[in-house]
Amino acid sequence: MNDLTSEERSTLSRFLAERTGRLDIFFTYAIYFVPSLLFGCYGMWRGDFAAVAIGYVVMVGLVVYLIARQGRSNPIFRSAIRKLLDQGSAEEAPAPNPPPAA
């Protein structure tokens, strides 16, 4: 683990500290989409096109933010995993791909 940069170690630590239960993941991301969804529903209920548009734009902005965040951390994560695999046994064969979902 000595070859990892501080950014790679930080990314791996964040990944390992993330919640993994379905309900935990839902509530982690609900903070992003529930307020704008409620705002859009309120706008539809009141017939206010501006409220619907604001709710939609905020939701799209949050999705773009989450995609960009993943796009920044993915190369760092892959680099750290590659270094860890290279430090391990190079003689081991890679694991087979999982079977396709039914």
mmCIF file of the C-alpha atoms, coordinates in Angstrom:
data_MODEL
# 
_entry.id   MODEL 
# 
loop_
_atom_site.group_PDB 
_atom_site.id 
_atom_site.type_symbol 
_atom_site.label_atom_id 
_atom_site.label_alt_id 
_atom_site.label_comp_id 
_atom_site.label_asym_id 
_atom_site.label_entity_id 
_atom_site.label_seq_id 
_atom_site.pdbx_PDB_ins_code 
_atom_site.Cartn_x 
_atom_site.Cartn_y 
_atom_site.Cartn_z 
_atom_site.occupancy 
_atom_site.B_iso_or_equiv 
_atom_site.pdbx_formal_charge 
_atom_site.auth_seq_id 
_atom_site.auth_comp_id 
_atom_site.auth_asym_id 
_atom_site.auth_atom_id 
_atom_site.pdbx_PDB_model_num 
ATOM 1   C CA . MET A 1 1   ? 0.000   0.000   0.000   1.00 0.00 ? 1   MET A CA 1 
ATOM 2   C CA . ASN A 1 2   ? 3.081   2.208   -0.002  1.00 0.00 ? 2   ASN A CA 1 
ATOM 3   C CA . ASP A 1 3   ? 2.756   2.943   -3.724  1.00 0.00 ? 3   ASP A CA 1 
ATOM 4   C CA . LEU A 1 4   ? -0.702  4.486   -3.365  1.00 0.00 ? 4   LEU A CA 1 
ATOM 5   C CA . THR A 1 5   ? -1.016  8.241   -3.453  1.00 0.00 ? 5   THR A CA 1 
ATOM 6   C CA . SER A 1 6   ? -2.871  10.028  -0.669  1.00 0.00 ? 6   SER A CA 1 
ATOM 7   C CA . GLU A 1 7   ? -5.733  10.673  -3.097  1.00 0.00 ? 7   GLU A CA 1 
ATOM 8   C CA . GLU A 1 8   ? -5.969  6.956   -3.910  1.00 0.00 ? 8   GLU A CA 1 
ATOM 9   C CA . ARG A 1 9   ? -5.913  6.000   -0.221  1.00 0.00 ? 9   ARG A CA 1 
ATOM 10  C CA . SER A 1 10  ? -8.618  8.565   0.481   1.00 0.00 ? 10  SER A CA 1 
ATOM 11  C CA . THR A 1 11  ? -10.786 7.245   -2.360  1.00 0.00 ? 11  THR A CA 1 
ATOM 12  C CA . LEU A 1 12  ? -10.431 3.657   -1.155  1.00 0.00 ? 12  LEU A CA 1 
ATOM 13  C CA . SER A 1 13  ? -11.243 4.687   2.416   1.00 0.00 ? 13  SER A CA 1 
ATOM 14  C CA . ARG A 1 14  ? -14.371 6.528   1.267   1.00 0.00 ? 14  ARG A CA 1 
ATOM 15  C CA . PHE A 1 15  ? -15.450 3.520   -0.772  1.00 0.00 ? 15  PHE A CA 1 
ATOM 16  C CA . LEU A 1 16  ? -14.982 1.131   2.141   1.00 0.00 ? 16  LEU A CA 1 
ATOM 17  C CA . ALA A 1 17  ? -16.812 3.470   4.532   1.00 0.00 ? 17  ALA A CA 1 
ATOM 18  C CA . GLU A 1 18  ? -19.901 3.793   2.316   1.00 0.00 ? 18  GLU A CA 1 
ATOM 19  C CA . ARG A 1 19  ? -23.137 2.253   3.419   1.00 0.00 ? 19  ARG A CA 1 
ATOM 20  C CA . THR A 1 20  ? -24.139 -0.888  1.600   1.00 0.00 ? 20  THR A CA 1 
ATOM 21  C CA . GLY A 1 21  ? -27.700 -1.707  2.681   1.00 0.00 ? 21  GLY A CA 1 
ATOM 22  C CA . ARG A 1 22  ? -30.477 -0.896  0.228   1.00 0.00 ? 22  ARG A CA 1 
ATOM 23  C CA . LEU A 1 23  ? -32.307 1.306   2.704   1.00 0.00 ? 23  LEU A CA 1 
ATOM 24  C CA . ASP A 1 24  ? -29.080 3.125   3.630   1.00 0.00 ? 24  ASP A CA 1 
ATOM 25  C CA . ILE A 1 25  ? -28.313 3.763   -0.039  1.00 0.00 ? 25  ILE A CA 1 
ATOM 26  C CA . PHE A 1 26  ? -31.869 4.980   -0.657  1.00 0.00 ? 26  PHE A CA 1 
ATOM 27  C CA . PHE A 1 27  ? -31.713 7.486   2.198   1.00 0.00 ? 27  PHE A CA 1 
ATOM 28  C CA . THR A 1 28  ? -28.238 8.615   1.147   1.00 0.00 ? 28  THR A CA 1 
ATOM 29  C CA . TYR A 1 29  ? -29.525 9.610   -2.302  1.00 0.00 ? 29  TYR A CA 1 
ATOM 30  C CA . ALA A 1 30  ? -33.052 10.575  -1.217  1.00 0.00 ? 30  ALA A CA 1 
ATOM 31  C CA . ILE A 1 31  ? -31.723 13.855  0.141   1.00 0.00 ? 31  ILE A CA 1 
ATOM 32  C CA . TYR A 1 32  ? -30.833 14.742  -3.447  1.00 0.00 ? 32  TYR A CA 1 
ATOM 33  C CA . PHE A 1 33  ? -34.015 13.888  -5.300  1.00 0.00 ? 33  PHE A CA 1 
ATOM 34  C CA . VAL A 1 34  ? -36.926 13.970  -2.818  1.00 0.00 ? 34  VAL A CA 1 
ATOM 35  C CA . PRO A 1 35  ? -37.051 17.783  -2.294  1.00 0.00 ? 35  PRO A CA 1 
ATOM 36  C CA . SER A 1 36  ? -37.039 18.536  -6.024  1.00 0.00 ? 36  SER A CA 1 
ATOM 37  C CA . LEU A 1 37  ? -39.566 15.748  -6.651  1.00 0.00 ? 37  LEU A CA 1 
ATOM 38  C CA . LEU A 1 38  ? -41.890 17.188  -3.992  1.00 0.00 ? 38  LEU A CA 1 
ATOM 39  C CA . PHE A 1 39  ? -41.413 20.680  -5.425  1.00 0.00 ? 39  PHE A CA 1 
ATOM 40  C CA . GLY A 1 40  ? -42.339 19.412  -8.893  1.00 0.00 ? 40  GLY A CA 1 
ATOM 41  C CA . CYS A 1 41  ? -45.378 17.530  -7.548  1.00 0.00 ? 41  CYS A CA 1 
ATOM 42  C CA . TYR A 1 42  ? -46.496 20.655  -5.717  1.00 0.00 ? 42  TYR A CA 1 
ATOM 43  C CA . GLY A 1 43  ? -46.179 22.610  -8.946  1.00 0.00 ? 43  GLY A CA 1 
ATOM 44  C CA . MET A 1 44  ? -48.267 20.035  -10.819 1.00 0.00 ? 44  MET A CA 1 
ATOM 45  C CA . TRP A 1 45  ? -50.907 20.083  -8.076  1.00 0.00 ? 45  TRP A CA 1 
ATOM 46  C CA . ARG A 1 46  ? -51.103 23.887  -8.128  1.00 0.00 ? 46  ARG A CA 1 
ATOM 47  C CA . GLY A 1 47  ? -50.789 24.095  -11.911 1.00 0.00 ? 47  GLY A CA 1 
ATOM 48  C CA . ASP A 1 48  ? -47.623 26.171  -11.603 1.00 0.00 ? 48  ASP A CA 1 
ATOM 49  C CA . PHE A 1 49  ? -45.396 25.438  -14.599 1.00 0.00 ? 49  PHE A CA 1 
ATOM 50  C CA . ALA A 1 50  ? -42.482 27.396  -13.100 1.00 0.00 ? 50  ALA A CA 1 
ATOM 51  C CA . ALA A 1 51  ? -42.419 25.185  -9.974  1.00 0.00 ? 51  ALA A CA 1 
ATOM 52  C CA . VAL A 1 52  ? -42.465 22.035  -12.123 1.00 0.00 ? 52  VAL A CA 1 
ATOM 53  C CA . ALA A 1 53  ? -39.644 23.400  -14.280 1.00 0.00 ? 53  ALA A CA 1 
ATOM 54  C CA . ILE A 1 54  ? -37.549 24.366  -11.238 1.00 0.00 ? 54  ILE A CA 1 
ATOM 55  C CA . GLY A 1 55  ? -38.037 20.937  -9.671  1.00 0.00 ? 55  GLY A CA 1 
ATOM 56  C CA . TYR A 1 56  ? -37.044 19.246  -12.934 1.00 0.00 ? 56  TYR A CA 1 
ATOM 57  C CA . VAL A 1 57  ? -33.986 21.454  -13.501 1.00 0.00 ? 57  VAL A CA 1 
ATOM 58  C CA . VAL A 1 58  ? -32.778 20.902  -9.930  1.00 0.00 ? 58  VAL A CA 1 
ATOM 59  C CA . MET A 1 59  ? -33.205 17.133  -10.291 1.00 0.00 ? 59  MET A CA 1 
ATOM 60  C CA . VAL A 1 60  ? -31.302 17.088  -13.592 1.00 0.00 ? 60  VAL A CA 1 
ATOM 61  C CA . GLY A 1 61  ? -28.577 19.242  -12.046 1.00 0.00 ? 61  GLY A CA 1 
ATOM 62  C CA . LEU A 1 62  ? -28.207 16.810  -9.159  1.00 0.00 ? 62  LEU A CA 1 
ATOM 63  C CA . VAL A 1 63  ? -27.951 13.855  -11.531 1.00 0.00 ? 63  VAL A CA 1 
ATOM 64  C CA . VAL A 1 64  ? -25.256 15.661  -13.519 1.00 0.00 ? 64  VAL A CA 1 
ATOM 65  C CA . TYR A 1 65  ? -23.418 16.426  -10.263 1.00 0.00 ? 65  TYR A CA 1 
ATOM 66  C CA . LEU A 1 66  ? -23.526 12.776  -9.153  1.00 0.00 ? 66  LEU A CA 1 
ATOM 67  C CA . ILE A 1 67  ? -22.313 11.564  -12.550 1.00 0.00 ? 67  ILE A CA 1 
ATOM 68  C CA . ALA A 1 68  ? -19.465 14.089  -12.524 1.00 0.00 ? 68  ALA A CA 1 
ATOM 69  C CA . ARG A 1 69  ? -18.493 13.065  -8.988  1.00 0.00 ? 69  ARG A CA 1 
ATOM 70  C CA . GLN A 1 70  ? -18.349 9.422   -10.018 1.00 0.00 ? 70  GLN A CA 1 
ATOM 71  C CA . GLY A 1 71  ? -16.407 10.370  -13.133 1.00 0.00 ? 71  GLY A CA 1 
ATOM 72  C CA . ARG A 1 72  ? -13.731 12.069  -11.017 1.00 0.00 ? 72  ARG A CA 1 
ATOM 73  C CA . SER A 1 73  ? -13.320 9.275   -8.481  1.00 0.00 ? 73  SER A CA 1 
ATOM 74  C CA . ASN A 1 74  ? -13.560 6.299   -10.868 1.00 0.00 ? 74  ASN A CA 1 
ATOM 75  C CA . PRO A 1 75  ? -10.095 6.710   -12.492 1.00 0.00 ? 75  PRO A CA 1 
ATOM 76  C CA . ILE A 1 76  ? -8.481  7.159   -9.073  1.00 0.00 ? 76  ILE A CA 1 
ATOM 77  C CA . PHE A 1 77  ? -10.253 4.080   -7.732  1.00 0.00 ? 77  PHE A CA 1 
ATOM 78  C CA . ARG A 1 78  ? -9.242  1.995   -10.758 1.00 0.00 ? 78  ARG A CA 1 
ATOM 79  C CA . SER A 1 79  ? -5.630  3.167   -10.445 1.00 0.00 ? 79  SER A CA 1 
ATOM 80  C CA . ALA A 1 80  ? -5.504  2.207   -6.764  1.00 0.00 ? 80  ALA A CA 1 
ATOM 81  C CA . ILE A 1 81  ? -6.992  -1.225  -7.440  1.00 0.00 ? 81  ILE A CA 1 
ATOM 82  C CA . ARG A 1 82  ? -4.551  -1.779  -10.293 1.00 0.00 ? 82  ARG A CA 1 
ATOM 83  C CA . LYS A 1 83  ? -1.592  -0.901  -8.042  1.00 0.00 ? 83  LYS A CA 1 
ATOM 84  C CA . LEU A 1 84  ? -2.854  -3.199  -5.287  1.00 0.00 ? 84  LEU A CA 1 
ATOM 85  C CA . LEU A 1 85  ? -3.258  -6.064  -7.752  1.00 0.00 ? 85  LEU A CA 1 
ATOM 86  C CA . ASP A 1 86  ? 0.220   -5.435  -9.161  1.00 0.00 ? 86  ASP A CA 1 
ATOM 87  C CA . GLN A 1 87  ? 1.699   -5.521  -5.640  1.00 0.00 ? 87  GLN A CA 1 
ATOM 88  C CA . GLY A 1 88  ? -0.063  -8.810  -4.956  1.00 0.00 ? 88  GLY A CA 1 
ATOM 89  C CA . SER A 1 89  ? 0.534   -11.941 -6.904  1.00 0.00 ? 89  SER A CA 1 
ATOM 90  C CA . ALA A 1 90  ? 0.875   -11.346 -10.629 1.00 0.00 ? 90  ALA A CA 1 
ATOM 91  C CA . GLU A 1 91  ? 0.629   -15.102 -11.141 1.00 0.00 ? 91  GLU A CA 1 
ATOM 92  C CA . GLU A 1 92  ? -3.036  -15.303 -10.162 1.00 0.00 ? 92  GLU A CA 1 
ATOM 93  C CA . ALA A 1 93  ? -5.539  -15.539 -12.993 1.00 0.00 ? 93  ALA A CA 1 
ATOM 94  C CA . PRO A 1 94  ? -8.281  -12.925 -13.041 1.00 0.00 ? 94  PRO A CA 1 
ATOM 95  C CA . ALA A 1 95  ? -11.636 -13.972 -11.657 1.00 0.00 ? 95  ALA A CA 1 
ATOM 96  C CA . PRO A 1 96  ? -14.194 -15.065 -14.245 1.00 0.00 ? 96  PRO A CA 1 
ATOM 97  C CA . ASN A 1 97  ? -16.965 -12.680 -15.200 1.00 0.00 ? 97  ASN A CA 1 
ATOM 98  C CA . PRO A 1 98  ? -20.209 -13.223 -13.321 1.00 0.00 ? 98  PRO A CA 1 
ATOM 99  C CA . PRO A 1 99  ? -23.007 -14.970 -15.226 1.00 0.00 ? 99  PRO A CA 1 
ATOM 100 C CA . PRO A 1 100 ? -25.443 -12.691 -17.011 1.00 0.00 ? 100 PRO A CA 1 
ATOM 101 C CA . ALA A 1 101 ? -28.543 -11.699 -15.072 1.00 0.00 ? 101 ALA A CA 1 
ATOM 102 C CA . ALA A 1 102 ? -31.640 -13.644 -15.972 1.00 0.00 ? 102 ALA A CA 1 
# 
